[in-house]
Amino acid sequence: MPSIHLLKDEETSSTVLSSVSVSPGTVWRYIVVSAMLVIAIGTWLVWFSAFIQHNLQEEGVREACQRAMPETADRCFDTVIIQRGGIKR
């Protein structure tokens, strides 16, 4: 059976809390580092979404060419890409 220690009012009121002072320079450093991290993650997310969209559009063109002209699907794909000026939309 565990031993139990009862605290009296004097023991609980004598607790000392210490405060840590933080300089304004440290706070600004955290803000700048956090902002840079948010910008880096946001930039990567924008790039990744554009990459996924590009791949999905390319896949869609390939599938359409495969359905329309199965024997010359690669030539069809190249022609569509050239006519569009690349996959942008």
Salt bridges, closest charged atoms under 4 A:
GLU11 OE1 - HIS5 NE2 3.60
GLU58 OE1 - HIS54 ND1 3.98
GLU58 OE2 - ARG62 NE 3.91
